[in-house]
Amino acid sequence: MPKPIVALPADIREFEGTVWHATPNQYVKAALKVADVMTFIIPAFEEGNDTDAILDRVDGILVSGSATNVHPSLYGREATEADGPFDIARDSTSLPLIRRAIERGIPMLAICRGLQELNVALGGTLASEIHDQPGMWDHRKPNVPERDHMYAIRQPVFVREGTCIARHLGLSGEVQINSLHRQAIAETAPRLTVEATAEDGTIEAVSVIDAKGFAVGVQWHPEYWAETDAPSRALFKAFGDAVRDYAATRGAGTRPAKLAAAAG
Ligand SMILES: N[C@@H](CCC(=O)NCCCC(=O)O)C(=O)O
């Protein structure tokens, strides 16, 4: 069987005097080295992407983290200074991919901003600058020069027994994670179940209720240490296995009508 492919919605970045559709190496490296799947980076456009045409051609979606935030208008709020910076093209690409992948039973792993997009895509809301609230930890990216130190594993979260994420991580109870976020889930979308939380109550992992397949989101960054940290590795291998299972099914004559017609 050919190596399966997952779609990853790009971020919009500006440098060297132009606009780039980009993603950090850590996501595509973990996908290839640990999940053993290839990644097609999807250019981020406010309009023009054909979501089903993308999903007809891939076996999963991987929704990455980003320093930008989901635009508050997407969860019924006015935008304030604290809610930025924004990446509306990324929002416009990710949210339809997330909704449609869930409808079609296409495996999805959502990470950090990806978990927040998953929650908003399914009708939930987000809170900004959570560290300013009484009793909350500081979950923000550590202000250090070295990227390994930014993504250092440094906080415990508690994984509920018998959950999807417990199965994929290969454990329940306390697990140590890294943390690089200013926002978090405020109102959980109706179709999501909370599967892990931090001691301060921050939602750290969710899964889609009654999902047809692998459909989880984590607020931390398993991709960064996927080759060396056991729970991170287990999660990416479980994602890769789900993607291969989907690819095998898709390859077994259940290709979407559009592709079958195009193939003649
Ligand atoms: N912007 C959101 C999501 C945070 C996230 O995805 N962080 C990973 C990238 C970190 C970085 O490079 O700054 C939030 O802050 O909650």
The ligand as a MOL file (V3000), in Angstrom:
LIG
                    3D

  0  0  0     0  0            999 V3000
M  V30 BEGIN CTAB
M  V30 COUNTS 16 15 0 0 0
M  V30 BEGIN ATOM
M  V30 1 N -2.4270 30.8400 19.7260 0
M  V30 2 C -3.1470 29.8980 20.5470 0
M  V30 3 C -2.6610 28.4850 20.2740 0
M  V30 4 C -1.2830 28.3100 20.7720 0
M  V30 5 C -0.4280 27.3710 19.9450 0
M  V30 6 O -0.8650 26.6930 19.0240 0
M  V30 7 N 0.8440 27.4040 20.2890 0
M  V30 8 C 1.8460 26.7210 19.5000 0
M  V30 9 C 2.7540 27.6840 18.8040 0
M  V30 10 C 3.5220 28.4610 19.8050 0
M  V30 11 C 4.3650 29.5440 19.1550 0
M  V30 12 O 5.1250 29.2340 18.2300 0
M  V30 13 O 4.1850 30.6720 19.6030 0
M  V30 14 C -2.9750 30.2130 22.0260 0
M  V30 15 O -2.0660 30.9840 22.3700 0
M  V30 16 O -3.7220 29.6500 22.8420 0
M  V30 END ATOM
M  V30 BEGIN BOND
M  V30 1 1 1 2
M  V30 2 1 2 3
M  V30 3 1 2 14
M  V30 4 1 3 4
M  V30 5 1 4 5
M  V30 6 2 5 6
M  V30 7 1 5 7
M  V30 8 1 7 8
M  V30 9 1 8 9
M  V30 10 1 9 10
M  V30 11 1 10 11
M  V30 12 2 11 12
M  V30 13 1 11 13
M  V30 14 2 14 15
M  V30 15 1 14 16
M  V30 END BOND
M  V30 END CTAB
M  END
